[in-house]
């Protein structure tokens, strides 16, 4: 699993435009083969960042996405935001749920 995160700090006059572009690609990204999730978050607080988070089942699926028209629009949102984005791709080798909590609490 690969988790891609783009955190943007658009100026107030560009916030709606950036959000609109990202929301317009959310459905098409979710429909791409190998996409496990695609979500957009509006952070609260002084920075008020917009965070775009994707989860991909494989490197191949992510590579295809990065070459897609949908990702070209994500890049356009990054350009609209004006400031330097935080972009991360994290490769997750294992995932656990409630069983981890249960083991730890014994």
N, CA and C atoms as an extended XYZ file, in Angstrom:
318
Properties=species:S:1:pos:R:3:atomname:S:1:resname:S:1:resid:I:1 pbc="F F F"
N         0.848       -1.170        0.000 N   UNK     1
C         0.000        0.000        0.000 CA  UNK     1
C         0.895        1.235        0.000 C   UNK     1
N         0.533        2.212       -0.825 N   UNK     2
C         1.232        3.483       -0.874 CA  UNK     2
C         0.218        4.572       -0.534 C   UNK     2
N         0.591        5.435        0.399 N   UNK     3
C        -0.262        6.555        0.778 CA  UNK     3
C         0.399        7.825        0.271 C   UNK     3
N        -0.302        8.532       -0.601 N   UNK     4
C         0.183        9.800       -1.135 CA  UNK     4
C        -0.559       10.944       -0.466 C   UNK     4
N         0.181       11.929        0.013 N   UNK     5
C        -0.426       13.083        0.684 CA  UNK     5
C         0.113       14.364        0.067 C   UNK     5
N        -0.798       15.243       -0.302 N   UNK     6
C        -0.450       16.575       -0.786 CA  UNK     6
C        -1.119       17.564        0.157 C   UNK     6
N        -0.317       18.378        0.831 N   UNK     7
C        -0.838       19.383        1.774 CA  UNK     7
C        -0.541       20.758        1.191 C   UNK     7
N        -1.620       21.523        0.972 N   UNK     8
C        -1.512       22.823        0.314 CA  UNK     8
C        -1.963       23.946        1.246 C   UNK     8
N        -1.314       25.074        1.130 N   UNK     9
C        -1.661       26.270        1.907 CA  UNK     9
C        -2.004       27.414        0.957 C   UNK     9
N        -3.162       27.331        0.303 N   UNK    10
C        -3.503       28.380       -0.659 CA  UNK    10
C        -3.846       29.692        0.043 C   UNK    10
N        -3.569       30.805       -0.615 N   UNK    11
C        -4.005       32.085       -0.052 CA  UNK    11
C        -5.538       32.140       -0.053 C   UNK    11
N        -6.131       32.925        0.826 N   UNK    12
C        -7.598       32.961        0.931 CA  UNK    12
C        -8.319       33.189       -0.395 C   UNK    12
N        -7.759       34.009       -1.267 N   UNK    13
C        -8.435       34.300       -2.536 CA  UNK    13
C        -8.331       33.159       -3.547 C   UNK    13
N        -7.524       32.134       -3.278 N   UNK    14
C        -7.366       30.980       -4.179 CA  UNK    14
C        -7.929       29.694       -3.584 C   UNK    14
N        -8.308       29.731       -2.312 N   UNK    15
C        -8.741       28.528       -1.599 CA  UNK    15
C        -9.901       27.808       -2.313 C   UNK    15
N       -10.923       28.540       -2.690 N   UNK    16
C       -12.086       27.935       -3.345 CA  UNK    16
C       -11.687       27.302       -4.681 C   UNK    16
N       -10.814       27.935       -5.435 N   UNK    17
C       -10.371       27.397       -6.724 CA  UNK    17
C        -9.598       26.095       -6.535 C   UNK    17
N        -8.676       26.087       -5.570 N   UNK    18
C        -7.878       24.887       -5.303 CA  UNK    18
C        -8.791       23.745       -4.876 C   UNK    18
N        -9.695       24.041       -3.964 N   UNK    19
C       -10.629       23.024       -3.476 CA  UNK    19
C       -11.499       22.481       -4.605 C   UNK    19
N       -11.968       23.360       -5.469 N   UNK    20
C       -12.816       22.949       -6.588 CA  UNK    20
C       -12.067       22.005       -7.536 C   UNK    20
N       -10.823       22.316       -7.857 N   UNK    21
C       -10.037       21.457       -8.745 CA  UNK    21
C        -9.850       20.077       -8.110 C   UNK    21
N        -9.480       20.046       -6.839 N   UNK    22
C        -9.258       18.743       -6.180 CA  UNK    22
C       -10.550       17.942       -6.092 C   UNK    22
N       -11.664       18.588       -5.769 N   UNK    23
C       -12.937       17.864       -5.687 CA  UNK    23
C       -13.369       17.352       -7.063 C   UNK    23
N       -12.993       18.061       -8.124 N   UNK    24
C       -13.366       17.615       -9.474 CA  UNK    24
C       -12.619       16.350       -9.896 C   UNK    24
N       -11.472       16.084       -9.284 N   UNK    25
C       -10.712       14.879       -9.657 CA  UNK    25
C       -10.952       13.713       -8.705 C   UNK    25
N       -11.595       13.955       -7.578 N   UNK    26
C       -11.763       12.908       -6.575 CA  UNK    26
C       -12.475       11.679       -7.145 C   UNK    26
N       -13.579       11.852       -7.821 N   UNK    27
C       -14.306       10.721       -8.402 CA  UNK    27
C       -13.490        9.976       -9.450 C   UNK    27
N       -12.911       10.693      -10.433 N   UNK    28
C       -12.081       10.015      -11.425 CA  UNK    28
C       -10.884        9.271      -10.819 C   UNK    28
N       -10.274        9.841       -9.772 N   UNK    29
C        -9.148        9.149       -9.135 CA  UNK    29
C        -9.640        7.867       -8.478 C   UNK    29
N       -10.753        7.950       -7.749 N   UNK    30
C       -11.304        6.759       -7.088 CA  UNK    30
C       -11.626        5.647       -8.081 C   UNK    30
N       -11.968        6.028       -9.316 N   UNK    31
C       -12.326        5.043      -10.343 CA  UNK    31
C       -11.107        4.390      -10.993 C   UNK    31
N        -9.916        4.921      -10.774 N   UNK    32
C        -8.718        4.362      -11.396 CA  UNK    32
C        -8.392        2.990      -10.799 C   UNK    32
N        -7.944        2.061      -11.624 N   UNK    33
C        -7.556        0.744      -11.113 CA  UNK    33
C        -6.467        0.859      -10.046 C   UNK    33
N        -6.659        0.168       -8.942 N   UNK    34
C        -5.664        0.154       -7.877 CA  UNK    34
C        -5.814        1.244       -6.846 C   UNK    34
N        -6.791        2.137       -7.010 N   UNK    35
C        -7.022        3.180       -6.016 CA  UNK    35
C        -7.875        2.606       -4.892 C   UNK    35
N        -7.355        2.645       -3.666 N   UNK    36
C        -8.093        2.151       -2.503 CA  UNK    36
C        -8.888        3.278       -1.839 C   UNK    36
N        -8.448        4.529       -2.008 N   UNK    37
C        -9.161        5.667       -1.411 CA  UNK    37
C        -8.605        6.969       -1.967 C   UNK    37
N        -9.445        7.990       -1.937 N   UNK    38
C        -9.036        9.345       -2.317 CA  UNK    38
C        -9.924       10.293       -1.520 C   UNK    38
N        -9.310       11.056       -0.612 N   UNK    39
C       -10.074       11.927        0.267 CA  UNK    39
C        -9.453       13.318        0.325 C   UNK    39
N       -10.297       14.296        0.640 N   UNK    40
C        -9.864       15.683        0.756 CA  UNK    40
C       -10.291       16.187        2.131 C   UNK    40
N        -9.355       16.833        2.811 N   UNK    41
C        -9.618       17.349        4.149 CA  UNK    41
C        -9.301       18.834        4.195 C   UNK    41
N       -10.142       19.571        4.911 N   UNK    42
C        -9.893       20.988        5.178 CA  UNK    42
C        -9.449       21.087        6.628 C   UNK    42
N        -8.158       21.406        6.836 N   UNK    43
C        -7.650       21.540        8.196 CA  UNK    43
C        -8.177       22.825        8.824 C   UNK    43
N        -8.405       22.765       10.104 N   UNK    44
C        -8.794       23.940       10.874 CA  UNK    44
C        -7.543       24.520       11.519 C   UNK    44
N        -7.604       25.741       11.950 N   UNK    45
C        -6.465       26.352       12.620 CA  UNK    45
C        -5.861       27.467       11.800 C   UNK    45
N        -4.734       27.981       12.283 N   UNK    46
C        -4.140       29.163       11.641 CA  UNK    46
C        -3.692       28.929       10.201 C   UNK    46
N        -3.225       27.724        9.864 N   UNK    47
C        -2.757       27.488        8.493 CA  UNK    47
C        -3.888       27.149        7.535 C   UNK    47
N        -4.930       26.483        8.019 N   UNK    48
C        -6.091       26.124        7.197 CA  UNK    48
C        -5.680       25.452        5.882 C   UNK    48
N        -4.894       24.413        5.983 N   UNK    49
C        -4.427       23.693        4.800 CA  UNK    49
C        -5.544       22.864        4.169 C   UNK    49
N        -5.392       22.590        2.891 N   UNK    50
C        -6.217       21.611        2.188 CA  UNK    50
C        -5.315       20.396        1.987 C   UNK    50
N        -5.810       19.225        2.396 N   UNK    51
C        -5.002       18.013        2.333 CA  UNK    51
C        -5.688       17.000        1.425 C   UNK    51
N        -4.945       16.521        0.431 N   UNK    52
C        -5.428       15.551       -0.558 CA  UNK    52
C        -4.696       14.242       -0.277 C   UNK    52
N        -5.441       13.182        0.076 N   UNK    53
C        -4.826       11.916        0.469 CA  UNK    53
C        -5.337       10.796       -0.434 C   UNK    53
N        -4.395       10.037       -0.992 N   UNK    54
C        -4.727        8.901       -1.854 CA  UNK    54
C        -4.079        7.645       -1.282 C   UNK    54
N        -4.740        6.508       -1.460 N   UNK    55
C        -4.141        5.223       -1.088 CA  UNK    55
C        -4.163        4.327       -2.331 C   UNK    55
N        -2.991        3.746       -2.627 N   UNK    56
C        -2.821        2.931       -3.828 CA  UNK    56
C        -2.398        1.521       -3.455 C   UNK    56
N        -2.924        0.553       -4.161 N   UNK    57
C        -2.659       -0.852       -3.859 CA  UNK    57
C        -1.276       -1.316       -4.296 C   UNK    57
N        -0.664       -0.611       -5.256 N   UNK    58
C         0.639       -1.057       -5.766 CA  UNK    58
C         1.409        0.116       -6.364 C   UNK    58
N         2.710       -0.104       -6.528 N   UNK    59
C         3.542        0.902       -7.194 CA  UNK    59
C         3.084        1.115       -8.630 C   UNK    59
N         2.702        0.028       -9.301 N   UNK    60
C         2.265        0.135      -10.693 CA  UNK    60
C         1.011        0.999      -10.809 C   UNK    60
N         0.066        0.823       -9.886 N   UNK    61
C        -1.162        1.628       -9.907 CA  UNK    61
C        -0.831        3.102       -9.656 C   UNK    61
N         0.054        3.359       -8.704 N   UNK    62
C         0.454        4.738       -8.427 CA  UNK    62
C         1.166        5.345       -9.634 C   UNK    62
N         2.074        4.604      -10.253 N   UNK    63
C         2.795        5.110      -11.428 CA  UNK    63
C         1.824        5.490      -12.544 C   UNK    63
N         0.825        4.634      -12.790 N   UNK    64
C        -0.166        4.937      -13.831 CA  UNK    64
C        -0.939        6.210      -13.466 C   UNK    64
N        -1.281        6.335      -12.206 N   UNK    65
C        -2.003        7.523      -11.745 CA  UNK    65
C        -1.168        8.794      -11.937 C   UNK    65
N         0.106        8.730      -11.600 N   UNK    66
C         0.963        9.913      -11.717 CA  UNK    66
C         1.115       10.379      -13.164 C   UNK    66
N         0.850        9.496      -14.114 N   UNK    67
C         0.914        9.848      -15.533 CA  UNK    67
C        -0.464       10.199      -16.109 C   UNK    67
N        -1.499       10.154      -15.281 N   UNK    68
C        -2.877       10.329      -15.762 CA  UNK    68
C        -3.269       11.802      -15.891 C   UNK    68
N        -4.342       12.010      -16.622 N   UNK    69
C        -4.926       13.351      -16.753 CA  UNK    69
C        -5.416       13.843      -15.392 C   UNK    69
N        -5.959       12.947      -14.590 N   UNK    70
C        -6.437       13.343      -13.263 CA  UNK    70
C        -5.293       13.917      -12.432 C   UNK    70
N        -4.115       13.298      -12.491 N   UNK    71
C        -3.005       13.821      -11.696 CA  UNK    71
C        -2.482       15.130      -12.275 C   UNK    71
N        -2.625       15.311      -13.570 N   UNK    72
C        -2.260       16.596      -14.175 CA  UNK    72
C        -3.103       17.706      -13.549 C   UNK    72
N        -4.365       17.402      -13.235 N   UNK    73
C        -5.236       18.382      -12.591 CA  UNK    73
C        -4.850       18.600      -11.125 C   UNK    73
N        -4.367       17.551      -10.459 N   UNK    74
C        -3.844       17.715       -9.099 CA  UNK    74
C        -2.656       18.672       -9.137 C   UNK    74
N        -1.780       18.489      -10.124 N   UNK    75
C        -0.637       19.391      -10.278 CA  UNK    75
C        -1.094       20.823      -10.535 C   UNK    75
N        -2.200       20.980      -11.266 N   UNK    76
C        -2.746       22.319      -11.501 CA  UNK    76
C        -3.218       22.944      -10.193 C   UNK    76
N        -3.816       22.143       -9.317 N   UNK    77
C        -4.241       22.650       -8.002 CA  UNK    77
C        -3.033       23.085       -7.186 C   UNK    77
N        -1.950       22.315       -7.293 N   UNK    78
C        -0.716       22.676       -6.596 CA  UNK    78
C        -0.208       24.025       -7.098 C   UNK    78
N        -0.239       24.217       -8.409 N   UNK    79
C         0.196       25.491       -8.994 CA  UNK    79
C        -0.700       26.645       -8.539 C   UNK    79
N        -2.005       26.415       -8.474 N   UNK    80
C        -2.940       27.450       -8.045 CA  UNK    80
C        -2.710       27.876       -6.597 C   UNK    80
N        -2.258       26.922       -5.778 N   UNK    81
C        -2.124       27.206       -4.350 CA  UNK    81
C        -1.034       28.231       -4.065 C   UNK    81
N        -0.089       28.367       -4.976 N   UNK    82
C         0.920       29.403       -4.830 CA  UNK    82
C         2.091       29.052       -3.940 C   UNK    82
N         1.851       28.554       -2.758 N   UNK    83
C         2.935       28.254       -1.827 CA  UNK    83
C         3.573       26.907       -2.090 C   UNK    83
N         4.625       26.632       -1.344 N   UNK    84
C         5.324       25.357       -1.483 CA  UNK    84
C         4.484       24.244       -0.849 C   UNK    84
N         4.126       23.218       -1.613 N   UNK    85
C         3.311       22.132       -1.062 CA  UNK    85
C         4.169       21.142       -0.266 C   UNK    85
N         3.508       20.419        0.616 N   UNK    86
C         4.136       19.270        1.260 CA  UNK    86
C         3.608       18.045        0.520 C   UNK    86
N         4.505       17.281       -0.096 N   UNK    87
C         4.114       16.093       -0.847 CA  UNK    87
C         4.888       14.911       -0.306 C   UNK    87
N         4.153       13.838        0.040 N   UNK    88
C         4.791       12.636        0.591 CA  UNK    88
C         4.148       11.394       -0.013 C   UNK    88
N         4.970       10.388       -0.252 N   UNK    89
C         4.495        9.063       -0.651 CA  UNK    89
C         5.083        8.076        0.341 C   UNK    89
N         4.226        7.445        1.110 N   UNK    90
C         4.679        6.528        2.146 CA  UNK    90
C         4.294        5.102        1.762 C   UNK    90
N         5.281        4.221        1.800 N   UNK    91
C         5.073        2.813        1.478 CA  UNK    91
C         4.814        2.060        2.774 C   UNK    91
N         3.623        1.483        2.883 N   UNK    92
C         3.207        0.789        4.094 CA  UNK    92
C         3.356       -0.711        3.857 C   UNK    92
N         4.168       -1.348        4.690 N   UNK    93
C         4.412       -2.783        4.506 CA  UNK    93
C         3.466       -3.649        5.329 C   UNK    93
N         2.840       -3.098        6.359 N   UNK    94
C         1.919       -3.869        7.180 CA  UNK    94
C         0.876       -2.924        7.764 C   UNK    94
N        -0.267       -3.501        8.078 N   UNK    95
C        -1.347       -2.723        8.660 CA  UNK    95
C        -2.090       -3.600        9.662 C   UNK    95
N        -2.420       -3.045       10.804 N   UNK    96
C        -3.157       -3.798       11.819 CA  UNK    96
C        -4.300       -2.950       12.337 C   UNK    96
N        -5.242       -3.588       12.963 N   UNK    97
C        -6.401       -2.902       13.512 CA  UNK    97
C        -6.553       -3.164       14.993 C   UNK    97
N        -7.766       -3.505       15.374 N   UNK    98
C        -8.100       -3.694       16.782 CA  UNK    98
C        -7.252       -4.781       17.438 C   UNK    98
N        -6.801       -5.755       16.662 N   UNK    99
C        -5.979       -6.836       17.235 CA  UNK    99
C        -4.689       -6.294       17.851 C   UNK    99
N        -4.131       -5.253       17.301 N   UNK   100
C        -2.938       -4.642       17.878 CA  UNK   100
C        -3.254       -4.038       19.244 C   UNK   100
N        -4.377       -3.359       19.340 N   UNK   101
C        -4.781       -2.769       20.613 CA  UNK   101
C        -5.026       -3.868       21.647 C   UNK   101
N        -5.720       -4.925       21.218 N   UNK   102
C        -6.009       -6.023       22.147 CA  UNK   102
C        -4.726       -6.672       22.654 C   UNK   102
N        -3.762       -6.915       21.765 N   UNK   103
C        -2.484       -7.514       22.195 CA  UNK   103
C        -1.744       -6.602       23.151 C   UNK   103
N        -1.753       -5.329       22.874 N   UNK   104
C        -1.017       -4.374       23.696 CA  UNK   104
C        -1.635       -4.184       25.072 C   UNK   104
N        -2.922       -4.382       25.188 N   UNK   105
C        -3.617       -4.113       26.449 CA  UNK   105
C        -3.706       -5.331       27.357 C   UNK   105
N        -3.170       -6.460       26.930 N   UNK   106
C        -3.208       -7.684       27.763 CA  UNK   106
C        -2.254       -7.590       28.909 C   UNK   106
